[in-house]
Amino acid sequence: MSTSFLLRNGKRVFSVIGGGCRGTDALSRVHFVSRRFIIDLSYSTHFMDFKGSSIPSSMKKLVVTKLSQNFRDAVALQTVPVPTPGDGDLLVRNRFVGINASDINYSAGRYDPTVTPPFDAGFEGIGEVVGLGLSASGRYTVGDTVAYFADGAFAEYTVIPMIKTVPVPAVKPEFLTLLLSGATAYIAMKRLGDLAKGETVLVTAAAGGTGQFAVQFAKQAGCHVVGTCSSNEKAGFLKTIGCDRPINYTSEDLAATLRKEYPQGLDVVYESIGGSIFDMAVNNLANKGRLIVIGFISGYQTASGVPTVKGGTLPVKLLQKSASVRGFFLPHFLADYKEAMGSMMQMFAKGKLVCEVDCGDMAPEGRFVGLESVFRAVEYMYAGKNVGKVVVEVTPPSLDSKL
């Protein structure tokens, strides 16, 4: 049973759509909903009465049209009708969307081989609620600001199930950094890191979207934090967020530095690069060391998506040190998500958590604005140019918006 209220040519139109409803039963349902008529009409006019609101009838979005690890080859910019939210959904006008290394794994079809193109791209966004269904109206109203972690974020407007959204106090890209990057670091360190005060923690790609959070959470746990990076600028940033020993691997020999300065080994490694860096991390684990694999970006742009590692000797090396390798994939830990988001939001509000955002201000072609710039943003991140989370501004705030 679904109920909708529309506004057409200034007249109220009442519609009941359902199966098997006849006679008095249908009338009783109409009378029940009509008691909320004024409230629900105010919502529906926003997403149905396009002439009377700030919402257009069409929008742009990015769609995976063929499977490829080359994002530009796989994804196309299309113009489509603005979708209408269902009963428990929100229609969100995206203001910012997050760029992730896994965007090209998704475009390559590596997460679900049964899914075939076309399908929508993008994982996370933040913006304003501009329309919503009847059930969703019990929790949200038009004008509320929300962030979400769900498919189809690379669009000007996205329909999101209410249960997949997080209310935020303002449309700031800093909140967007917490959804996937921050949550990955928070939960992985808490559930798999087993951090203890005084331990040594290595974070690879430490100045990146999720690395910045792993550094801060390890430092908050009282650990000595080592972070790898690719420039002096990034090393300077890492010092500002508590990294005790940034290592710029373009000017220092990473393996030699670790052997010399940390001869007892690393208690925890938060690893996202893979390949030779994974091998180096294994070789430098301490007794009872824990290596957390949150990704292996060095292989994502290859046909297989997986970088080569020295797996033949791995069992011996782990046995000799009573060490372990632990994989982390955020969807497997969603039971921890609410607590993680709540804790991080509080830390950010109190000034105890840095959420560094990179909107491409230093990129050769300038700031990432508009969905067309998502392609540049993905390439910028894979070139290792970013400091913090890469974010694209989809639509600047409208001066004539009614919201």
Disulfide bonds with the S-S distance in Angstrom:
none
